[in-house]
């Protein structure tokens, strides 16, 4: 999962995203949903496109935990938050 960010990818969670867009952004991080399902004891829902709000919040909680453990950088934006690679953020020229 950290590999997603170490390849220079970023994840922006905007305050104006619809729920479906929010879930789509979270699901773009490979392995995040599977990790949450495994550790919450939840089974994958038969409808592949549906993610319960509890699972979506848990996915964001995992990202926050990775940030708190200094494994991901987090930037507060006016419109939401941005998660990215910690080292990449430290050495960014912008």
Residue pairs with C-beta under 8 A, 6 or more apart in sequence:
1 29
1 30
1 31
1 32
1 35
1 66
2 66
2 71
2 72
3 30
4 11
4 28
4 29
4 30
4 31
5 11
5 72
5 83
5 84
5 85
5 88
6 85
6 87
6 88
8 85
8 88
9 84
10 82
10 83
10 84
11 25
11 26
11 28
11 29
11 63
11 82
11 83
11 84
12 25
12 77
12 80
12 81
12 82
12 83
13 22
13 25
13 26
13 60
13 80
13 81
13 82
13 83
14 77
14 79
14 80
15 79
15 80
16 79
16 80
17 25
17 80
19 53
19 56
22 56
23 51
23 56
26 32
26 33
26 51
26 56
26 59
26 60
27 33
27 51
29 59
29 63
32 59
32 62
32 63
33 51
33 55
33 59
35 62
36 42
36 55
36 58
36 59
36 62
37 43
37 44
37 55
40 54
40 55
40 58
42 52
42 55
45 51
45 52
51 59
63 72
63 83
64 74
66 72
66 83
67 73
67 74
67 83
70 86
71 86
72 83
72 84
72 85
72 86
73 83
73 84
73 85
73 86
73 88
73 89
73 90
74 81
74 82
74 83
75 81
75 82
75 84
75 89
